[in-house]
Amino acid sequence: MPPQTQAPNPLDIQARAALADAAASMSPQSALLAWADWASHLAISPGKQSELAALALEQAAALAGYLRECLMTGPGEARDCIAPPAQDRRFAELEWRRWPFNLWHQGFLLNQRWWEAATHGVAGVERHHENVVAFAARQWLDLFSPGNQLATNPVALKRTAEEAGANLARGQAILAENLQRALAGMPPAGTENFVVGRDVAATPGKVVLRNRLIELIQYAPTTAQVRAEPVLIVPAWIMKYYILDLSPHNSLVKYLVDQGHTVFCISWKNPGAGDRDLGMDDYLDLGFRAALGAVNAIVPKRKVHATGYCLGGTLLAVAAAAMARDGDDRLASMTLFCAQTDFSEPGELGLFVDESQVALLEAQMQQKGYLSAEQMAGAFQMLRSYDLLWSRMVSEYLLGERRPMNDLMAWNADATRMPARMHSQYLHRLFLNDDLSEGRYPVDGRPVSLGDITLPVFSVGTLSDHVAPWRSVYKLHYLSPARITFVLTSGGHNAGIVSEPGHPNRSFRIATRPAGGNYIPPDQWLETTPSKDGSWWPAWVAWLRKHSGASVPPPPIGAPRKGYQPAGDAPGCYVLEN
């Protein structure tokens, strides 16, 4: 028999928690193991070493040839010896083609390519360790990018000369204000222009259910007739729900209501230390199941279109599988936004999830009772260090330009916490063990299978998602035999979902796999599915209508006789908790 799992020693917990506090919640052991794995295997790979040496010589020759051409024809006429990656905008300005900045940025890009080759393809290195080493190398390279320093950034130097240093003075003022706000625990400048309930999360409605974990909002109808089947939205609790109810012009909730749907949405409580024992089962029972019961009471004898976003979508898939197992047919369809059901390839977020890292986080959470919003924000910031960190610092501190705040940025700053028990279960059951896709995830003491789900499914992935890569989201195609309509939209994890009609530069692909149809690999799907300009929202509404009944008069708000007395206006009070 396998040995019994023992509870961690309290002294070990204290030591790990102290290490986590000192190391910004990052496990030094995890990084050390990855580096040792890579370095030791590279040391016994003379062939790979020869390839890297040859690449270094090739790049040195290319850079020398570029230098000669610059001297002969001028920097602006010389052909680059290396082009930046398509998504890299750091050296796009013309100033980077002038001497000596052209040589510096070309040398940086060559160095970046060499390290990419050095950290990949070393035989014997565990894939997770390879990804961690490559990620760490990329972080160090970004730190020393010539664009991040005043002396080596021609755009910043030009601005400084033109403004006689006024840009640097503004940058210092911005830095001082940012530090002051951070020390005081205040949100970033500009968020005060996006007040919850006034500017964002402003769609009219009522709270019709409140328990210790959720408030359920029922939105007021805006049409004389509505579709018979209501829509229940299950957002992620790693974020506040109003990502789906931002400003009136880009609120998905308002869009659905205006299209004639009765919409309910869960607003999760922001947990504190006293909620440390809330687990995944509580999020299922007090969250989805409680909300579905309320919707059934308010709109009786009607099936429900359930919609889940990110982690809320994963929870919805768990619930749908349990309902299918138990013969519960209250759902009319299931829609998933950027929701993973198979975590074997979780993308770059998996860089921060291994046994060593989880042990460190668990020790820290046992002392605090939760995972802080700052810890999660730091991980996401590292994944997109250029977009979320360095480009902002260059713009604000060197150019003296504060980027204008928008509703999505203000929402992103309004972060939430995660209860200790729930987050530990989430990391172990889903990320590390992949229990859901492999049929081991327990609900009510029995495992569920995604293969039992036969509901019509509408699934959305986003092209540049760092949290739930679209190829991972797509894996539901071989986990469930259901009829699946899959959408791949431009944008990232959040901006790809907030993609209202009329938004410029939006496009999407859509195709339907029939129930029980053959599996098409994701890359083949991408090649064979044509791109369409515009928002995917109308396509989803058309899909909902196809799976809905006739229009009927709107249902009442709440059901007081059944225990669902309206308890205040939307957006409720849980969303206001910091």
Order of alpha helices (4+ residues) and beta strands (2+ residues): alpha-alpha-alpha-alpha-alpha-alpha-alpha-beta-beta-beta-beta-alpha-beta-alpha-beta-alpha-beta-alpha-beta-alpha-alpha-beta-alpha-beta-beta-beta-alpha-alpha-beta-beta-alpha-beta-alpha-beta
